[in-house]
Every structure is written in C-alpha cells, then in structure tokens.
Amino acid sequence: MKFGKSICVLNVGGTRYAFTREVIRDFPLRRVSRLHACATEKEVLELCDDYDKDLNEFFFDRHAQAFVFIMLYVRSGKLRFVPGVCELSFYTEMLYWGLESAHLDSCCQKRLDDRMSEIGLDTLSEMDVGVSGDESQSSGEPVQQIALTGRAKWLEKMRKTFEEPNSSLLAQLLALVSVIFVLISMIMMCASTLPDWDTAKINIVEEQRIVEAVCIGWFTAECTLRFLVARSKWDFIRRPLNIIDVIAITPYYVTMALARAGMPGAGLGVAGVILRVLRMMRVFWLMKLARHFLGLQTLGLTLTRCYREMVMLMVFVFVAMAIYSALAQLLEHGLNLEAQNPDYASIPAAAWWVIISMTTVGYGDVYPVTIGGRVLGGMCVVSGIVLLALPITFIYHSFVQCYHELKLRSARSTRSLAMELLQ
C-alpha cells in the first residue's frame, strides 16, 4: 500500500475495525489482504465500495453482524452461522470475503448442505456474490492451512490423502490402488471355492500366497498410516469402517499364527472350522469400497440416520409375525386333529411361512391347505405389503437427502482439486 496512513480502518456496514498495515497484509480474509497490494485508489475501489483517503477508511456495504462472526473465525479458527440469518445469505458473505463452505464447522456445513439440497442448488457461483476470479482461486483453501504449520500441516495433508480420495491426485491414485487390491482379493477368494480349485491349487498355491500376502501388506500399511495421522486416535478406532478394516485384516494373521503352531489344515475339527470362518471374513474387504463410491456412502449414511425407522419396521414385522404364526398354527394344526398339516406343527415353524409371505417371497415349500389358513395367508400378504410400505417413505426421503448432501461434498472436493491443478 503506497498511500494513506499506517492505521487502516475497515467500515463494514457501519461497524469500524482498525488495523495496522502489517496486519492487513497478513489478514486471513483474501479480500482484505489484497488491499495491501493496491497502488491506486482505483484498485482499492475494485475491492471495497468506498474509500476515504483522509481517514484511510475502507467502506464495505456488507452485513455487519455476519462480519462479526467472520472476525470470530479469524481470531479462533471456528466459523459458525449467525443465529436468525439464512444459511445461503451467510454463505454469500463468506464467498465475498474469500471463504468457502469447507471453513464451516461440520454441524453448520451439514445445515448448508441440507439447505442447498432443499432448493436443488449444487453450488453458488462467484458471480452471484460479486467475487472476482483471483478470490475464487483462493477461496477453496481449507481452514487448517491458515492455522497449521510445519509438522502439523504435513500430518493434516497426509490425513486428507488417505481419508478423502478427492482431495488430491495422490489421494485418487491411492484410492485406485486400494480398490484394485480389494477386487483382486475378492476374485482370489471366490476362485478358491470353485470345484476345480482343489485340483489346480497344487500348481498355483505359491502364487496365491504371494498375492494374498501383498494384498494384506497393502491393507495393513494403509490402516496403520491412517491411524498414525488421525487427528483423534480414539475417534479413529470407533469408526465403523475402521473396525471393518481390522476385522478383515486380522484373520490372515490369525491363520498364519495357527499355521506356525502346527494347525494349517482345514480338517482339524474345531481349528479347521475356525480357519474356514476366518478366511470367509475377508469378504468384509468389500466394505472398503464405501470409502470411494458415493452410492455405498449414501447407503451407510441413510441407515445411520434412519435407525429409528428401521427399528420401527422390525417391530411391525415381529408383531405381525407373532400374531399370524399363532393363528396359522391353530388353523392348520390345532383345530383339525385328524388332518393336521405337519408344516405348521409349532408356532416357530409357522413363523417361517409368515415371514416369506409378508415379504411376498413365497418359496412354496410351506403353504396352508385349509380354507381358514388360505384366507389368513391372503390377509398376511396384504398386511405385509402395507406394514413394509409405511416406513419406506421416510427412508426414501432420507436416502435422497443423504445423496444430495454427499454429492455436494463431492462437488466441492472436485472443485478444490481442479483449482489446485490450475495453480
């Protein structure tokens, strides 16, 4: 800044803030820090709405209360919505000052995603809020880049590389390699159950062990590195996907330990059964794909948020199953002692017929033969359709909302990656 006084005054909607030139130069808000590089009043007026040279005062015709919360972010590193202010209005203020939705706390970021999903908006363009091109290039920087330096910044970058596949090219490459290893592991596991595998495995047993060891080595290294760079080790351990990773990796090492202990075979009684069960647990590796595919993430998030509706659905089914199975057992086996239907000898046996009828599967292995039983079967099918349909509406709307929310996050990550490549 080659003009004005050493003290600069920012007037935002009537509220004044005084800063020195040095503070303006290193200010976290891009629009404010660019004032330091201005050489003429014309350049200044491109960034603010008015300028008083005598007082060295920069006037911004923006929301004063919103800027108060933005200043709290500058001081504390936490950005939250202003109570009583529309989320989209506050988001436009953020874009104007050079911030992005990634700077918001997770709870407020979810509110913004929900709001944008409601109106069918994927993103707000910089032209909508009058943000120049130079600002838009810098608005995608995450909050940690302002506060973190040195080793902490490196750890945060590593965490994003392993946890967020769309955060960088290296993260996408690692995600692709991980998916390839998962597919290779699944193909090997499926092939090992084929009838001809026992005949062929004599020649390829060594190659199979090498492939399996390489896959396990990759999964173990990946899980270990993600644990080391995690912000909170306890939160990392509690996450369902991380628990699944451990469950999928552990059987290999247990199998190797049993083999070293002299129990490598599959026909050693209890030990052989344990080995076969542990080998089949590798199917949980498929859950690792949820880190990289939007559809699986949407399904998991929907089930998490709709657990009440899922419990309600199970209650409906169990109550109806108890009622219909008792009536079916009575009509088919309890009333007519001369021609009893052996398939309905007990209420648990009748419960199998009830559940396959309510879900409209109808295998045909069990069916009523009396008139009363057939009428009851028709009622069972119709009530099953109705009971299953009641909570489905809530689950469907939650699925759509979760899909739009994750799609918005993916779009932001893709946009940030594109800006990183352009820079």
One Martini backbone bead per residue (centre of mass of N, CA, C, O) as a GRO file, in nm:
protein
  423
    1MET     BB    1   0.092   0.039   0.027
    2LYS     BB    2   0.117   0.388  -0.117
    3PHE     BB    3  -0.107   0.497   0.089
    4GLY     BB    4  -0.182   0.653   0.355
    5LYS     BB    5  -0.197   0.528   0.659
    6SER     BB    6  -0.096   0.301   0.904
    7ILE     BB    7  -0.398   0.314   0.968
    8CYS     BB    8  -0.670   0.092   0.917
    9VAL     BB    9  -1.019   0.119   0.819
   10LEU     BB   10  -1.298  -0.094   0.866
   11ASN     BB   11  -1.623  -0.054   0.710
   12VAL     BB   12  -1.892  -0.268   0.815
   13GLY     BB   13  -2.200  -0.160   0.817
   14GLY     BB   14  -2.080   0.067   1.050
   15THR     BB   15  -1.840  -0.109   1.145
   16ARG     BB   16  -1.531  -0.062   1.308
   17TYR     BB   17  -1.184  -0.147   1.205
   18ALA     BB   18  -0.853  -0.150   1.336
   19PHE     BB   19  -0.541  -0.156   1.144
   20THR     BB   20  -0.251  -0.244   1.037
   21ARG     BB   21  -0.063  -0.303   0.767
   22GLU     BB   22   0.050  -0.576   0.857
   23VAL     BB   23  -0.225  -0.707   0.911
   24ILE     BB   24  -0.344  -0.670   0.629
   25ARG     BB   25  -0.131  -0.840   0.478
   26ASP     BB   26  -0.201  -1.112   0.683
   27PHE     BB   27  -0.488  -1.155   0.624
   28PRO     BB   28  -0.714  -1.422   0.597
   29LEU     BB   29  -0.873  -1.235   0.417
   30ARG     BB   30  -0.847  -1.182   0.088
   31ARG     BB   31  -0.983  -0.902   0.043
   32VAL     BB   32  -0.811  -0.756   0.260
   33SER     BB   33  -0.514  -0.832   0.177
   34ARG     BB   34  -0.530  -0.689  -0.111
   35LEU     BB   35  -0.502  -0.390  -0.016
   36HIS     BB   36  -0.187  -0.382   0.017
   37ALA     BB   37  -0.140  -0.400  -0.314
   38CYS     BB   38  -0.246  -0.128  -0.356
   39ALA     BB   39  -0.168   0.181  -0.554
   40THR     BB   40  -0.467   0.275  -0.603
   41GLU     BB   41  -0.790   0.381  -0.580
   42LYS     BB   42  -0.901   0.201  -0.804
   43GLU     BB   43  -0.812  -0.068  -0.676
   44VAL     BB   44  -0.970  -0.032  -0.415
   45LEU     BB   45  -1.265  -0.005  -0.550
   46GLU     BB   46  -1.259  -0.314  -0.641
   47LEU     BB   47  -1.291  -0.415  -0.322
   48CYS     BB   48  -1.465  -0.168  -0.247
   49ASP     BB   49  -1.717   0.088  -0.213
   50ASP     BB   50  -1.527   0.286  -0.034
   51TYR     BB   51  -1.296   0.582   0.009
   52ASP     BB   52  -1.106   0.749   0.273
   53LYS     BB   53  -0.818   0.923   0.265
   54ASP     BB   54  -0.805   1.086   0.531
   55LEU     BB   55  -0.891   0.815   0.715
   56ASN     BB   56  -0.829   0.544   0.591
   57GLU     BB   57  -1.123   0.429   0.479
   58PHE     BB   58  -1.301   0.124   0.437
   59PHE     BB   59  -1.596   0.049   0.255
   60PHE     BB   60  -1.853  -0.202   0.334
   61ASP     BB   61  -2.163  -0.322   0.193
   62ARG     BB   62  -2.230  -0.521   0.453
   63HIS     BB   63  -2.288  -0.757   0.687
   64ALA     BB   64  -2.216  -0.694   1.010
   65GLN     BB   65  -2.286  -0.958   1.171
   66ALA     BB   66  -2.137  -1.152   0.985
   67PHE     BB   67  -1.853  -1.024   1.030
   68VAL     BB   68  -1.830  -1.095   1.328
   69PHE     BB   69  -1.813  -1.406   1.277
   70ILE     BB   70  -1.567  -1.389   1.090
   71MET     BB   71  -1.379  -1.267   1.309
   72LEU     BB   72  -1.395  -1.510   1.497
   73TYR     BB   73  -1.251  -1.695   1.298
   74VAL     BB   74  -0.983  -1.537   1.288
   75ARG     BB   75  -0.925  -1.583   1.600
   76SER     BB   76  -1.028  -1.912   1.644
   77GLY     BB   77  -1.113  -2.101   1.377
   78LYS     BB   78  -1.436  -2.062   1.402
   79LEU     BB   79  -1.729  -2.134   1.193
   80ARG     BB   80  -2.053  -1.986   1.218
   81PHE     BB   81  -2.369  -1.923   1.223
   82VAL     BB   82  -2.607  -1.685   1.224
   83PRO     BB   83  -2.856  -1.617   1.413
   84GLY     BB   84  -3.135  -1.567   1.193
   85VAL     BB   85  -2.969  -1.642   0.934
   86CYS     BB   86  -2.940  -1.730   0.634
   87GLU     BB   87  -2.734  -1.958   0.501
   88LEU     BB   88  -2.702  -1.834   0.213
   89SER     BB   89  -2.632  -1.547   0.303
   90PHE     BB   90  -2.377  -1.623   0.461
   91TYR     BB   91  -2.235  -1.761   0.222
   92THR     BB   92  -2.204  -1.503   0.051
   93GLU     BB   93  -2.022  -1.364   0.256
   94MET     BB   94  -1.796  -1.568   0.247
   95LEU     BB   95  -1.729  -1.538  -0.055
   96TYR     BB   96  -1.661  -1.237  -0.047
   97TRP     BB   97  -1.413  -1.283   0.171
   98GLY     BB   98  -1.284  -1.587   0.086
   99LEU     BB   99  -1.470  -1.819   0.162
  100GLU     BB  100  -1.575  -2.152   0.249
  101SER     BB  101  -1.747  -2.433   0.345
  102ALA     BB  102  -1.486  -2.570   0.471
  103HIS     BB  103  -1.474  -2.357   0.720
  104LEU     BB  104  -1.692  -2.490   0.847
  105ASP     BB  105  -1.849  -2.648   1.059
  106SER     BB  106  -1.997  -2.950   1.043
  107CYS     BB  107  -2.283  -2.864   1.133
  108CYS     BB  108  -2.307  -2.619   0.933
  109GLN     BB  109  -2.246  -2.775   0.675
  110LYS     BB  110  -2.501  -2.948   0.688
  111ARG     BB  111  -2.705  -2.716   0.677
  112LEU     BB  112  -2.615  -2.619   0.398
  113ASP     BB  113  -2.669  -2.879   0.243
  114ASP     BB  114  -2.970  -2.897   0.308
  115ARG     BB  115  -3.051  -2.623   0.186
  116MET     BB  116  -2.943  -2.680  -0.106
  117SER     BB  117  -3.119  -2.935  -0.148
  118GLU     BB  118  -3.403  -2.808  -0.123
  119ILE     BB  119  -3.339  -2.605  -0.388
  120GLY     BB  120  -3.142  -2.748  -0.599
  121LEU     BB  121  -2.837  -2.663  -0.511
  122ASP     BB  122  -2.499  -2.709  -0.566
  123THR     BB  123  -2.398  -2.400  -0.611
  124LEU     BB  124  -2.227  -2.097  -0.573
  125SER     BB  125  -2.140  -1.847  -0.755
  126GLU     BB  126  -1.924  -1.580  -0.777
  127MET     BB  127  -2.118  -1.393  -0.943
  128ASP     BB  128  -2.353  -1.379  -0.727
  129VAL     BB  129  -2.135  -1.209  -0.513
  130GLY     BB  130  -1.885  -1.054  -0.651
  131VAL     BB  131  -1.641  -1.242  -0.716
  132SER     BB  132  -1.339  -1.270  -0.809
  133GLY     BB  133  -1.111  -1.473  -0.958
  134ASP     BB  134  -0.881  -1.457  -0.744
  135GLU     BB  135  -1.061  -1.539  -0.503
  136SER     BB  136  -1.169  -1.817  -0.604
  137GLN     BB  137  -0.885  -1.957  -0.591
  138SER     BB  138  -0.865  -1.913  -0.256
  139SER     BB  139  -1.145  -2.027  -0.127
  140GLY     BB  140  -1.053  -2.352  -0.104
  141GLU     BB  141  -0.908  -2.326   0.152
  142PRO     BB  142  -0.851  -2.468   0.427
  143VAL     BB  143  -0.844  -2.402   0.760
  144GLN     BB  144  -0.561  -2.532   0.826
  145GLN     BB  145  -0.381  -2.337   0.645
  146ILE     BB  146  -0.393  -2.102   0.858
  147ALA     BB  147  -0.297  -2.262   1.137
  148LEU     BB  148  -0.095  -2.456   1.005
  149THR     BB  149   0.237  -2.589   1.064
  150GLY     BB  150   0.451  -2.799   0.953
  151ARG     BB  151   0.386  -3.096   1.089
  152ALA     BB  152   0.077  -3.052   1.107
  153LYS     BB  153   0.039  -2.996   0.805
  154TRP     BB  154   0.145  -3.268   0.705
  155LEU     BB  155  -0.059  -3.448   0.857
  156GLU     BB  156  -0.311  -3.325   0.723
  157LYS     BB  157  -0.234  -3.405   0.435
  158MET     BB  158  -0.222  -3.711   0.488
  159ARG     BB  159  -0.508  -3.747   0.587
  160LYS     BB  160  -0.646  -3.656   0.323
  161THR     BB  161  -0.517  -3.870   0.139
  162PHE     BB  162  -0.660  -4.122   0.298
  163GLU     BB  163  -0.969  -4.001   0.357
  164GLU     BB  164  -0.974  -3.816   0.075
  165PRO     BB  165  -0.991  -3.901  -0.254
  166ASN     BB  166  -1.057  -3.583  -0.369
  167SER     BB  167  -0.807  -3.396  -0.264
  168SER     BB  168  -0.608  -3.552  -0.474
  169LEU     BB  169  -0.411  -3.724  -0.686
  170LEU     BB  170  -0.284  -3.912  -0.475
  171ALA     BB  171  -0.553  -4.002  -0.348
  172GLN     BB  172  -0.667  -4.129  -0.608
  173LEU     BB  173  -0.441  -4.336  -0.647
  174LEU     BB  174  -0.474  -4.485  -0.376
  175ALA     BB  175  -0.768  -4.563  -0.423
  176LEU     BB  176  -0.721  -4.733  -0.677
  177VAL     BB  177  -0.529  -4.940  -0.548
  178SER     BB  178  -0.727  -5.037  -0.329
  179VAL     BB  179  -0.945  -5.143  -0.523
  180ILE     BB  180  -0.769  -5.351  -0.668
  181PHE     BB  181  -0.704  -5.522  -0.416
  182VAL     BB  182  -0.993  -5.595  -0.349
  183LEU     BB  183  -1.061  -5.742  -0.615
  184ILE     BB  184  -0.838  -5.953  -0.599
  185SER     BB  185  -0.928  -6.080  -0.331
  186MET     BB  186  -1.214  -6.164  -0.426
  187ILE     BB  187  -1.128  -6.345  -0.659
  188MET     BB  188  -0.962  -6.545  -0.491
  189MET     BB  189  -1.190  -6.633  -0.300
  190CYS     BB  190  -1.388  -6.737  -0.517
  191ALA     BB  191  -1.193  -6.940  -0.658
  192SER     BB  192  -1.144  -7.126  -0.396
  193THR     BB  193  -1.461  -7.249  -0.427
  194LEU     BB  194  -1.409  -7.411  -0.660
  195PRO     BB  195  -1.401  -7.736  -0.767
  196ASP     BB  196  -1.115  -7.701  -0.937
  197TRP     BB  197  -0.915  -7.585  -0.720
  198ASP     BB  198  -0.792  -7.839  -0.582
  199THR     BB  199  -0.645  -7.930  -0.845
  200ALA     BB  200  -0.486  -7.647  -0.909
  201LYS     BB  201  -0.338  -7.555  -0.631
  202ILE     BB  202  -0.069  -7.709  -0.653
  203ASN     BB  203   0.050  -7.496  -0.873
  204ILE     BB  204  -0.069  -7.204  -0.720
  205VAL     BB  205  -0.010  -7.167  -0.411
  206GLU     BB  206   0.227  -6.966  -0.416
  207GLU     BB  207   0.088  -6.736  -0.572
  208GLN     BB  208  -0.140  -6.697  -0.370
  209ARG     BB  209   0.032  -6.617  -0.126
  210ILE     BB  210   0.157  -6.367  -0.253
  211VAL     BB  211  -0.099  -6.208  -0.315
  212GLU     BB  212  -0.210  -6.209  -0.027
  213ALA     BB  213   0.032  -6.069   0.108
  214VAL     BB  214   0.020  -5.807  -0.053
  215CYS     BB  215  -0.265  -5.721   0.024
  216ILE     BB  216  -0.224  -5.723   0.331
  217GLY     BB  217   0.010  -5.523   0.334
  218TRP     BB  218  -0.150  -5.285   0.224
  219PHE     BB  219  -0.379  -5.276   0.436
  220THR     BB  220  -0.194  -5.244   0.682
  221ALA     BB  221  -0.047  -4.984   0.598
  222GLU     BB  222  -0.296  -4.809   0.560
  223CYS     BB  223  -0.414  -4.837   0.848
  224THR     BB  224  -0.164  -4.737   1.002
  225LEU     BB  225  -0.135  -4.454   0.873
  226ARG     BB  226  -0.420  -4.354   0.944
  227PHE     BB  227  -0.370  -4.374   1.251
  228LEU     BB  228  -0.119  -4.182   1.276
  229VAL     BB  229  -0.279  -3.921   1.124
  230ALA     BB  230  -0.488  -3.893   1.319
  231ARG     BB  231  -0.639  -3.677   1.524
  232SER     BB  232  -0.814  -3.918   1.664
  233LYS     BB  233  -0.770  -4.227   1.786
  234TRP     BB  234  -1.050  -4.290   1.909
  235ASP     BB  235  -1.223  -4.213   1.662
  236PHE     BB  236  -1.090  -4.416   1.473
  237ILE     BB  237  -1.174  -4.678   1.630
  238ARG     BB  238  -1.500  -4.615   1.620
  239ARG     BB  239  -1.518  -4.656   1.331
  240PRO     BB  240  -1.668  -4.876   1.128
  241LEU     BB  241  -1.461  -4.902   0.890
  242ASN     BB  242  -1.216  -4.959   1.076
  243ILE     BB  243  -1.327  -5.216   1.201
  244ILE     BB  244  -1.349  -5.368   0.932
  245ASP     BB  245  -1.050  -5.365   0.866
  246VAL     BB  246  -0.961  -5.536   1.109
  247ILE     BB  247  -1.143  -5.783   1.050
  248ALA     BB  248  -1.010  -5.838   0.762
  249ILE     BB  249  -0.704  -5.869   0.860
  250THR     BB  250  -0.678  -6.064   1.107
  251PRO     BB  251  -0.720  -6.357   0.984
  252TYR     BB  252  -0.441  -6.386   0.853
  253TYR     BB  253  -0.271  -6.382   1.117
  254VAL     BB  254  -0.418  -6.617   1.253
  255THR     BB  255  -0.356  -6.825   1.037
  256MET     BB  256  -0.047  -6.804   1.060
  257ALA     BB  257  -0.032  -6.881   1.360
  258LEU     BB  258  -0.162  -7.164   1.329
  259ALA     BB  259   0.046  -7.271   1.126
  260ARG     BB  260   0.293  -7.239   1.322
  261ALA     BB  261   0.139  -7.435   1.539
  262GLY     BB  262   0.033  -7.692   1.348
  263MET     BB  263  -0.266  -7.574   1.200
  264PRO     BB  264  -0.322  -7.567   0.857
  265GLY     BB  265  -0.570  -7.720   0.826
  266ALA     BB  266  -0.931  -7.801   0.745
  267GLY     BB  267  -0.952  -8.100   0.927
  268LEU     BB  268  -0.931  -8.003   1.264
  269GLY     BB  269  -1.204  -7.938   1.342
  270VAL     BB  270  -1.229  -7.659   1.510
  271ALA     BB  271  -0.984  -7.529   1.367
  272GLY     BB  272  -1.098  -7.559   1.078
  273VAL     BB  273  -1.349  -7.384   1.120
  274ILE     BB  274  -1.203  -7.125   1.200
  275LEU     BB  275  -1.044  -7.091   0.939
  276ARG     BB  276  -1.287  -7.070   0.747
  277VAL     BB  277  -1.418  -6.826   0.881
  278LEU     BB  278  -1.178  -6.630   0.855
  279ARG     BB  279  -1.159  -6.636   0.547
  280MET     BB  280  -1.458  -6.525   0.497
  281MET     BB  281  -1.401  -6.237   0.632
  282ARG     BB  282  -1.282  -6.103   0.368
  283VAL     BB  283  -1.553  -5.984   0.259
  284PHE     BB  284  -1.520  -5.705   0.418
  285TRP     BB  285  -1.352  -5.556   0.200
  286LEU     BB  286  -1.593  -5.435   0.042
  287MET     BB  287  -1.637  -5.197   0.250
  288LYS     BB  288  -1.400  -5.020   0.139
  289LEU     BB  289  -1.564  -4.900  -0.105
  290ALA     BB  290  -1.711  -4.672   0.062
  291ARG     BB  291  -1.473  -4.460   0.031
  292HIS     BB  292  -1.522  -4.437  -0.314
  293PHE     BB  293  -1.848  -4.460  -0.310
  294LEU     BB  294  -2.142  -4.290  -0.310
  295GLY     BB  295  -2.358  -4.511  -0.275
  296LEU     BB  296  -2.244  -4.646  -0.013
  297GLN     BB  297  -2.244  -4.388   0.155
  298THR     BB  298  -2.547  -4.338   0.137
  299LEU     BB  299  -2.639  -4.598   0.271
  300GLY     BB  300  -2.493  -4.562   0.544
  301LEU     BB  301  -2.617  -4.283   0.618
  302THR     BB  302  -2.912  -4.373   0.609
  303LEU     BB  303  -2.899  -4.595   0.828
  304THR     BB  304  -2.803  -4.405   1.054
  305ARG     BB  305  -3.056  -4.197   1.036
  306CYS     BB  306  -3.282  -4.460   1.018
  307TYR     BB  307  -3.296  -4.641   1.281
  308ARG     BB  308  -3.584  -4.589   1.378
  309GLU     BB  309  -3.730  -4.692   1.126
  310MET     BB  310  -3.604  -4.975   1.135
  311VAL     BB  311  -3.716  -5.053   1.411
  312MET     BB  312  -4.012  -5.012   1.335
  313LEU     BB  313  -4.015  -5.228   1.113
  314MET     BB  314  -3.939  -5.469   1.297
  315VAL     BB  315  -4.179  -5.446   1.485
  316PHE     BB  316  -4.399  -5.493   1.280
  317VAL     BB  317  -4.305  -5.774   1.189
  318PHE     BB  318  -4.302  -5.922   1.469
  319VAL     BB  319  -4.593  -5.878   1.546
  320ALA     BB  320  -4.722  -6.007   1.293
  321MET     BB  321  -4.575  -6.280   1.319
  322ALA     BB  322  -4.695  -6.365   1.593
  323ILE     BB  323  -4.993  -6.362   1.510
  324TYR     BB  324  -4.992  -6.539   1.244
  325SER     BB  325  -4.849  -6.792   1.357
  326ALA     BB  326  -5.063  -6.865   1.568
  327LEU     BB  327  -5.305  -6.888   1.370
  328ALA     BB  328  -5.181  -7.095   1.175
  329GLN     BB  329  -5.138  -7.322   1.380
  330LEU     BB  330  -5.436  -7.347   1.455
  331LEU     BB  331  -5.566  -7.397   1.166
  332GLU     BB  332  -5.354  -7.636   1.063
  333HIS     BB  333  -5.316  -7.809   1.364
  334GLY     BB  334  -5.530  -7.758   1.615
  335LEU     BB  335  -5.829  -7.825   1.508
  336ASN     BB  336  -5.743  -8.068   1.312
  337LEU     BB  337  -5.663  -8.386   1.425
  338GLU     BB  338  -5.684  -8.567   1.155
  339ALA     BB  339  -5.563  -8.311   0.949
  340GLN     BB  340  -5.257  -8.235   0.988
  341ASN     BB  341  -5.014  -7.988   0.936
  342PRO     BB  342  -4.674  -8.039   0.963
  343ASP     BB  343  -4.569  -7.738   0.889
  344TYR     BB  344  -4.759  -7.641   1.165
  345ALA     BB  345  -4.660  -7.765   1.452
  346SER     BB  346  -4.545  -7.473   1.511
  347ILE     BB  347  -4.483  -7.146   1.556
  348PRO     BB  348  -4.196  -7.129   1.437
  349ALA     BB  349  -4.274  -7.274   1.172
  350ALA     BB  350  -4.494  -7.057   1.093
  351ALA     BB  351  -4.301  -6.808   1.081
  352TRP     BB  352  -4.174  -6.873   0.809
  353TRP     BB  353  -4.433  -6.835   0.640
  354VAL     BB  354  -4.488  -6.542   0.724
  355ILE     BB  355  -4.226  -6.398   0.624
  356ILE     BB  356  -4.253  -6.493   0.316
  357SER     BB  357  -4.535  -6.355   0.284
  358MET     BB  358  -4.486  -6.055   0.371
  359THR     BB  359  -4.238  -6.036   0.149
  360THR     BB  360  -4.334  -6.187  -0.121
  361VAL     BB  361  -4.178  -6.458  -0.188
  362GLY     BB  362  -4.277  -6.754  -0.193
  363TYR     BB  363  -4.148  -7.061  -0.215
  364GLY     BB  364  -4.359  -7.326  -0.147
  365ASP     BB  365  -4.276  -7.521   0.098
  366VAL     BB  366  -4.507  -7.358   0.251
  367TYR     BB  367  -4.866  -7.430   0.294
  368PRO     BB  368  -5.194  -7.396   0.301
  369VAL     BB  369  -5.510  -7.612   0.311
  370THR     BB  370  -5.708  -7.448   0.443
  371ILE     BB  371  -5.938  -7.206   0.434
  372GLY     BB  372  -5.843  -7.039   0.676
  373GLY     BB  373  -5.541  -7.035   0.594
  374ARG     BB  374  -5.580  -6.886   0.319
  375VAL     BB  375  -5.707  -6.631   0.429
  376LEU     BB  376  -5.469  -6.565   0.613
  377GLY     BB  377  -5.261  -6.542   0.384
  378GLY     BB  378  -5.388  -6.298   0.244
  379MET     BB  379  -5.368  -6.108   0.489
  380CYS     BB  380  -5.062  -6.132   0.522
  381VAL     BB  381  -4.975  -6.008   0.253
  382VAL     BB  382  -5.122  -5.734   0.269
  383SER     BB  383  -5.004  -5.641   0.545
  384GLY     BB  384  -4.707  -5.657   0.460
  385ILE     BB  385  -4.715  -5.435   0.246
  386VAL     BB  386  -4.810  -5.207   0.436
  387LEU     BB  387  -4.593  -5.223   0.662
  388LEU     BB  388  -4.343  -5.184   0.468
  389ALA     BB  389  -4.443  -4.899   0.345
  390LEU     BB  390  -4.452  -4.692   0.577
  391PRO     BB  391  -4.123  -4.639   0.630
  392ILE     BB  392  -4.013  -4.600   0.336
  393THR     BB  393  -4.057  -4.297   0.293
  394PHE     BB  394  -3.850  -4.197   0.498
  395ILE     BB  395  -3.607  -4.346   0.380
  396TYR     BB  396  -3.614  -4.220   0.100
  397HIS     BB  397  -3.577  -3.921   0.179
  398SER     BB  398  -3.310  -3.969   0.322
  399PHE     BB  399  -3.156  -4.075   0.078
  400VAL     BB  400  -3.180  -3.821  -0.098
  401GLN     BB  401  -3.046  -3.629   0.103
  402CYS     BB  402  -2.776  -3.780   0.128
  403TYR     BB  403  -2.701  -3.768  -0.170
  404HIS     BB  404  -2.690  -3.458  -0.197
  405GLU     BB  405  -2.483  -3.409   0.022
  406LEU     BB  406  -2.251  -3.585  -0.099
  407LYS     BB  407  -2.249  -3.441  -0.373
  408LEU     BB  408  -2.158  -3.166  -0.266
  409ARG     BB  409  -1.892  -3.260  -0.145
  410SER     BB  410  -1.776  -3.373  -0.408
  411ALA     BB  411  -1.787  -3.105  -0.566
  412ARG     BB  412  -1.596  -2.950  -0.382
  413SER     BB  413  -1.351  -3.136  -0.414
  414THR     BB  414  -1.330  -3.110  -0.722
  415ARG     BB  415  -1.293  -2.802  -0.726
  416SER     BB  416  -1.035  -2.794  -0.554
  417LEU     BB  417  -0.868  -2.976  -0.743
  418ALA     BB  418  -0.887  -2.794  -0.993
  419MET     BB  419  -0.747  -2.546  -0.862
  420GLU     BB  420  -0.482  -2.694  -0.797
  421LEU     BB  421  -0.409  -2.754  -1.096
  422LEU     BB  422  -0.410  -2.455  -1.197
  423GLN     BB  423  -0.176  -2.371  -0.987
   0.00000   0.00000   0.00000
